């Protein structure tokens, strides 16, 4: 059974070899104020790589600095300091891990601190979270082509800097996910309508990146099993997209779910209550459905905490990689710990609650971000860290940076 357990290596179709089947899944880091990988971020990834995972998936790397997921995102474009990106890759490789940059555009999930007029496939309603998002305008066809070009350029930069691959982010309500959903893509042209047309942006992104980087550079995709919104992207849509991706030669497909307005990705039900599940793997049932329609390597992320659950998911044949995220914030060597014993369990932790339902996701993210910064400084995570004042401080700092950015007109209109 070793070939289907977390300790076994995995060779991807690009030729990238993973030393084991544990991936550090993407989390937002917000540690790079000028868009270049900071020394702190590089230190963080060195610590995570030393902790033993086979693969490191970065947090959102933006393809357009006018539209960020969050203040402090890394940006890959013509202004990027490639030497810093190379150091980022080297820090991971020195400790034996592969590293893929998660390429993304936030679309309508660009908050007001970043840009007052976000873009989306269609001019739908603003994201309904704390009145923190502007109403998006619809992208023109020329702008769609420009964004595709940016994805290609970002992937080429990653290749030049020595990363092992890129992951095209088509989940969690960001722009490509918006193209996939009938709630946010109401276009009547070649980019909207039936699922094949709604998936066109994603398929074009994969094909154009592949044409640029060749066959020996990794390309992966992150896809929602569903958005968990009535009338939105559902399981049948996801299976249709997986069928379309099956012949595109990608390294693996990561399965997740939810978006800013339906946070299944954080372990909550649609009503905001904590997810009630008999097992750790939130999306394993869907992975089994996906396995029936594709032979692509599949990566399962969401709720995994114990080696027995991970090995069981792998032995089922439904998945080939397992992704864990937040445990790396409280136990940077969690992969090594899981590999040390067949019954190992990640260090348990509880993130304090803010007590404000609409902000719980923000509070959890900021709590994890504090732990990341501690690890980057060589400090141990602090499980007693509070959440309320930390979140207020983070939001205040982001607001000030956003005001400076907007008043100065910096990055809002310039096309680079």
Secondary structure, 3 states (H helix, E strand, C coil): CHHHCCCCCEECCCCCEECCCEEECCCCCCCCCCCCCCHHHHHHHHHHHHCCCCEEEEEEEECCCCCCCCCCCEECCCCCCHHHHHHHHHHHHCCCCEEEEEEECCHHHCECCCCCCCEECCCCCCCCCCCCECCCEECCHHHHHHHHHHHHHHHHHHHHCCCCEEEEEECCCCHHHHHHCCCCCCCCCCCCCCHHHHCHHHHHHHHHHHHHHCCCCEEEEEEECCCCCCCCCCHHHHHHHHHHHCCCCCCEEEEECCECCECHHHCECCCCCECCCCCCCCCHHHHHHHHCCCCCCEEEECCCCEHHHHHHHHHCCCCCEEEECCHHHHCCCHHHHHHCCCCCECCCCCCCCCCCHHHHHHHHHHHHHHHHHHHHCCCCCCCCCCCHHHHHHHHHHHHHHHHHHHHCCCCCCCCC
